[in-house]
Amino acid sequence: MAKHLLEASLMGFILFLALMIDRLHHYIRELRLRRKGMEAIKKQNRGFEDGKTSSSAEIKSMEEEMAVLGAKLKQLESEIETKTKEAKAAETNAEALRK
């Protein structure tokens, strides 16, 4: 009787230890994944911080590019207006010639 009680107690203790080992393994794996995620976020954050110092030069170049593109846009709009006026004039001439 005592032997069966001892065996049952040992089985219970082994099951408990197996459960504890399983949970610890799960927590360690989760901790490792979270650390990898944190490292990736820290690298990304460092990249943004490094980008801030060089971004002022980029902003100036982008503003200059925007000014150049704005001038080109105005030029193209004026060309479109002149071409539409020419097309309307040609259309009216064509209608006048038909009559």
N, C-alpha and C positions, 0 to 999 in steps of 0.2 A: 504494500500500500504506500509506504513512504517513498519507494523507488518510483512509482507512477506519479506521485505528487511532485517529486524532484524533476522527473522528465517533463511533466507538463509545465512546471515553472520555468525550466530552461528553454522549452519551446516558445513560451510566451515572451521570455526575455530576448530570445533570438529574433522573433518576429518584430518586437519593439525596436531592437537595434537595426534590423533591416529597413524598417520604416524610417527611422532617423537618418540612416545613411542615404536613403533615397531622397528624402527631403533636403538634406544638406547638398547632395549632388545637384538637385534642381535649383536651389538658391545660388550655388556657386556658378552654375551655368548662366543663370539670369544676371548675376552680378557681372560676369565677364562680358555679356552682351551690352549691358548698360555702360560699362567702362569704355567699350569700343565706340559706342554711340557718343559718349561724352568727348572722347578724343577727336572724333570726326567733327563735332560741333565746335570744339576749341580751335581746331585747325581752320575751320571755315570762319570763325570769328576773327582769328589772327589775320586771315586773308582780307577780311573786310577792313580791319584796322589799318593794315598796310596799304590797302587800296584808297583809304581816305587821304593819305598824304600825297599820293600821286594823282588823286582824282581832281585836285584843283587845276593841274595842268591839263588834264583831260577835259575838264569843264570849259576852260578857256578855248581849247582847240575846237570843241564842239560848238561853242558860241560863234567862233569865227566861221566855222563851216555853215552854221545856220544863217549867218549874215550873207555869205556868198550864195547859198541856195535860195535865200529870200530874194536877192537881187536877180538871180536867174529866173525865179518864178515870175517876178514883175515883168521882166523882159519877154518871157514866153507869153504872158497874158496880153501884153501890148501887141505882140506878133499875131496872136489869135484874133484880137480885135481888128487889126488891119486886114488880115486874111478874110475874116467874115464880111467886112465892109466890101472888099474886092469881090468876094463871091456874090454878095447881094447886088453889086453894081453889074457884074457879068450876067446875073440872072435877069435883071431888069432890061439889060441890053438884048438878051436873047428873046425875051418876051416882046420887046419893041420891034425886033426884026421879024418875028413871026407875024405881026399884025401888018 
